[in-house]
Amino acid sequence: MRTTLQISFFLLLFLTVACTAPHPKNKIAQPLDVHYAFMNIEWDSYSSAAKIWQQEHKLRMEVLGGRKSNIMLVDYQNDKALVLIPSQGKYQRFPVERLNQSLPHFFDPQVMLEKKDLGDETISGHPATKYRVLATGRNGKKYRGTLWLSQEWENFPLKWISADKKVIVSWSDLELQSLSTDWFNLPTHYQPLNTAIIQPPQ
């Protein structure tokens, strides 16, 4: 039961279990410069880790561990999130606002940040600027916390600690990769899942 809760939480927390889709590095058609990072989330007594790829308003997440589905594709501009189940060639679609809102979606251009500069620090070996933040999500929800933003990649988060310290997120192993545009697209052979097996929180 605990494992199921962890998987469901991470799938729907950010943006998010153990077949891995083929990596596209060997079939670059229209290469993009893509931001890659390793992401770790601690939420109360739960913790999860994932690999993420971000390019403009698009995000791909692959959770590390789990048993059935491990890929989520998010397109913030077009308001859609897809959970892929590679073992079945199936997917399920959600609007972005139905994803869990336990922390700000920092890659969503609709999230507004009010920042107070707290100085420079180094996070995971990367130069960062520390801010006290009031974030407003697309649904109007407010978040308060401390945010470290990369000085190498504009507006890319390196660490977030909520004001109540219940949610801690870190991004590390930053790398710029050249990948196919297909990396953020639904594979053409995938079919919609007829029975909803993943329910986003209401």
C-alpha positions as CSV (number, residue, x, y, z in Angstrom):
1,M,0.0,0.0,0.0
2,R,2.9,2.4,0.9
3,T,4.6,1.7,-2.5
4,T,1.3,2.4,-4.4
5,L,0.9,5.7,-2.6
6,Q,4.4,6.7,-3.3
7,I,4.1,6.0,-7.1
8,S,0.7,7.8,-7.3
9,F,2.0,10.8,-5.4
10,F,5.1,11.2,-7.6
11,L,3.2,10.6,-10.9
12,L,0.8,13.4,-10.0
13,L,3.0,15.6,-7.9
14,F,5.1,17.3,-10.5
15,L,4.3,17.1,-13.3
16,T,5.0,11.9,-13.2
17,V,6.6,4.0,-12.8
18,A,9.3,-0.2,-14.8
19,C,9.7,-0.3,-18.4
20,T,11.9,2.3,-19.9
21,A,11.2,3.8,-23.3
22,P,14.0,3.7,-25.9
23,H,16.3,6.7,-25.6
24,P,16.2,8.9,-28.7
25,K,19.9,9.8,-28.9
26,N,20.4,7.5,-31.8
27,K,17.6,8.9,-33.9
28,I,17.9,12.6,-33.8
29,A,15.8,14.1,-36.6
30,Q,15.4,17.7,-35.5
31,P,17.7,18.1,-32.5
32,L,16.9,20.4,-29.7
33,D,19.0,21.7,-26.9
34,V,17.2,20.2,-23.9
35,H,17.8,20.8,-20.2
36,Y,18.3,17.5,-18.3
37,A,18.4,17.2,-14.5
38,F,18.0,14.6,-11.8
39,M,15.1,15.5,-9.4
40,N,14.6,14.3,-5.9
41,I,11.4,15.0,-3.9
42,E,10.9,14.7,-0.2
43,W,7.3,15.1,1.0
44,D,6.5,14.4,4.6
45,S,7.6,10.7,5.0
46,Y,7.8,10.0,1.3
47,S,10.7,10.4,-1.1
48,S,11.0,9.8,-4.8
49,A,13.5,10.4,-7.6
50,A,13.2,11.0,-11.3
51,K,15.0,12.2,-14.4
52,I,13.5,15.2,-16.1
53,W,14.0,16.8,-19.5
54,Q,12.8,20.4,-20.1
55,Q,12.6,22.5,-23.2
56,E,10.6,25.8,-23.1
57,H,7.0,24.9,-22.0
58,K,7.5,21.1,-22.3
59,L,8.6,18.6,-19.7
60,R,9.4,14.9,-19.7
61,M,9.7,13.0,-16.5
62,E,10.8,9.4,-15.9
63,V,10.5,8.1,-12.3
64,L,13.1,5.8,-11.0
65,G,11.5,2.7,-9.6
66,G,7.9,1.5,-9.6
67,R,6.2,-1.3,-11.5
68,K,3.8,-0.2,-14.2
69,S,4.3,3.3,-15.7
70,N,7.3,5.5,-15.5
71,I,6.9,8.3,-18.0
72,M,4.9,11.6,-17.9
73,L,4.8,14.2,-20.7
74,V,3.6,17.7,-19.8
75,D,2.8,20.5,-22.3
76,Y,2.0,23.5,-20.2
77,Q,1.2,25.8,-23.1
78,N,-1.4,23.4,-24.5
79,D,-2.7,22.4,-21.0
80,K,-2.1,18.6,-21.3
81,A,-0.3,16.0,-19.3
82,L,0.1,12.4,-20.5
83,V,0.9,9.4,-18.4
84,L,2.5,6.7,-20.5
85,I,2.4,3.0,-19.8
86,P,5.2,1.6,-22.0
87,S,4.5,-2.1,-21.1
88,Q,1.0,-1.8,-22.6
89,G,1.6,0.9,-25.3
90,K,-1.2,2.9,-23.6
91,Y,-1.5,6.5,-22.3
92,Q,-3.9,8.5,-20.2
93,R,-4.5,12.3,-20.6
94,F,-5.1,14.9,-17.9
95,P,-5.4,18.7,-18.0
96,V,-2.5,20.4,-16.2
97,E,-4.7,21.9,-13.5
98,R,-5.7,18.4,-12.4
99,L,-2.2,17.5,-11.4
100,N,-1.3,17.6,-7.8
101,Q,-0.7,21.1,-6.5
102,S,1.6,20.3,-3.5
103,L,4.3,22.6,-4.9
104,P,4.5,25.2,-7.7
105,H,5.0,23.9,-11.2
106,F,8.2,25.9,-11.8
107,F,8.3,25.1,-15.6
108,D,4.7,26.3,-16.1
109,P,5.0,29.8,-17.7
110,Q,1.6,30.7,-16.0
111,V,3.2,30.4,-12.5
112,M,4.0,33.8,-11.2
113,L,6.9,34.3,-8.8
114,E,7.4,37.2,-6.4
115,K,11.0,37.0,-5.3
116,K,13.2,38.6,-2.7
117,D,16.9,38.2,-3.4
118,L,18.7,36.6,-0.5
119,G,22.2,36.4,-2.1
120,D,24.3,33.9,-4.0
121,E,25.0,30.3,-3.0
122,T,26.3,27.1,-4.6
123,I,23.8,24.2,-4.9
124,S,25.0,20.8,-6.0
125,G,28.1,22.4,-7.5
126,H,26.2,25.0,-9.5
127,P,26.1,28.8,-8.8
128,A,22.6,29.8,-7.7
129,T,20.7,32.8,-6.5
130,K,18.6,32.3,-3.3
131,Y,15.2,33.8,-3.1
132,R,12.3,34.1,-0.6
133,V,9.3,33.4,-2.9
134,L,5.6,33.8,-3.1
135,A,4.4,31.7,-6.0
136,T,1.0,31.9,-7.6
137,G,-0.1,28.9,-9.6
138,R,-2.5,28.9,-12.6
139,N,-5.4,28.0,-10.4
140,G,-4.6,31.0,-8.1
141,K,-3.1,28.8,-5.3
142,K,-0.4,30.6,-3.3
143,Y,2.9,28.9,-2.2
144,R,5.6,30.4,0.1
145,G,9.1,29.0,0.4
146,T,12.7,29.4,-0.5
147,L,13.9,28.9,-4.0
148,W,17.4,28.6,-5.5
149,L,17.5,29.4,-9.2
150,S,20.4,28.5,-11.5
151,Q,22.7,31.3,-12.7
152,E,23.8,29.1,-15.6
153,W,20.3,28.3,-16.9
154,E,17.9,31.2,-16.6
155,N,14.9,30.5,-14.3
156,F,15.9,26.8,-13.9
157,P,15.2,25.7,-10.3
158,L,17.9,24.0,-8.3
159,K,16.2,23.7,-4.9
160,W,12.8,24.4,-3.3
161,I,11.9,24.3,0.4
162,S,8.3,25.1,1.3
163,A,7.8,27.5,4.1
164,D,6.5,24.7,6.4
165,K,9.4,22.5,5.3
166,K,7.1,19.7,4.4
167,V,8.1,19.7,0.7
168,I,11.8,19.7,-0.3
169,V,12.8,19.4,-4.0
170,S,16.3,19.4,-5.5
171,W,17.5,19.3,-9.0
172,S,21.1,18.1,-9.7
173,D,23.4,16.6,-12.4
174,L,22.4,19.4,-14.8
175,E,23.3,18.7,-18.4
176,L,22.5,20.2,-21.8
177,Q,21.5,17.4,-24.2
178,S,20.7,17.4,-27.9
179,L,17.6,15.3,-28.5
180,S,14.9,14.7,-31.1
181,T,11.7,16.7,-30.9
182,D,10.0,13.4,-30.6
183,W,11.3,13.1,-27.0
184,F,8.4,15.3,-25.8
185,N,5.7,13.8,-28.1
186,L,3.4,10.9,-27.6
187,P,4.6,7.9,-29.6
188,T,2.3,7.3,-32.6
189,H,1.6,3.6,-31.7
190,Y,0.3,4.4,-28.3
191,Q,-3.4,4.0,-27.7
192,P,-5.6,5.7,-25.1
193,L,-6.3,3.8,-21.9
194,N,-10.0,3.0,-21.8
195,T,-10.1,2.3,-18.1
196,A,-8.8,5.0,-15.8
197,I,-6.2,3.5,-13.5
198,I,-4.6,6.7,-12.4
199,Q,-6.9,9.3,-10.8
200,P,-5.4,12.7,-10.2
201,P,-6.4,14.3,-6.9
202,Q,-9.4,16.6,-6.9
